[in-house]
Amino acid sequence: MYVRIAGAIIMALTTASCQTAGSSAGNGPITLSSKVNRSYQEYLNTLEPLAFAVSTDGKSSGRFYCSKPRNVCFRTNEITEALVRCRNSTPKGPAGKADCKIFALKNKVVWNGPVTFKDQGQVRAKPAPVGNNSGIIMGQRPNKPAPVGDGPLTITEAVNKDFQNYLDLQEPLAFAVSADGRNSGWFFCKTQSACATMDAAGNAVKYCNGSISQGEKTCKVLALKRDVVWKGRVLISPVK
């Protein structure tokens, strides 16, 4: 079943100033730890990945991304933010002297040199393909199934627009909304069929709950792929 809750899709994205890695980009051979590799895959899965930094020993990382369209991060220096997060995650003391450099801008690797990834002790040439827009990585233990919503639900116009944008994606996987219909979160795959083992519903709920600044985390699944699975009547609140 293919469902659209309401009419036209309107997308308004604000273009931010372009950042270049310059001298902040790393160079030379590097092997990333399994932990850093998982973090990089999660970064690629965010709605709008902006910058990813790694320590020169490949054991620590820092990422900066937008969880909503780019206007949320307008005028933010993504390179600085990623480097700060990486340096804060690097162990202190004699064993933690590695500096941090930029590994990727958006979804493009800018590291100048051969890169290998460790996976359970084995080195492979490149990371496994992943989806785009959120957080759980292939190979991770399955989580408790995300709850599907039930009962009457009234969503705002803003959430409805988010849902229309989600439906318009090439491979939408899960969409969640809060009980009051004012917040949403979604998970989709940039590469077709590359996200089959990911917890799409759990990620959608996670990102929806993350958009609630205060109060109880009440998000539940509204749709899986393009099918509305909410068990109850869904309405759109009128524009005031």
PyMOL commands that set and color helices and strands:
alter all, ss='L'
color gray80, all
select helices_A, chain A and resi 22-24+34-44+70-73+78-89+157-167+200-210
alter helices_A, ss='H'
color red, helices_A
select strands_A, chain A and resi 30-32+48-55+61-66+100-105+108-109+115-119+122-124+153-155+172-177+184-188+220-224+227-228+234-236
alter strands_A, ss='S'
color yellow, strands_A
deselect
rebuild
show_as cartoon
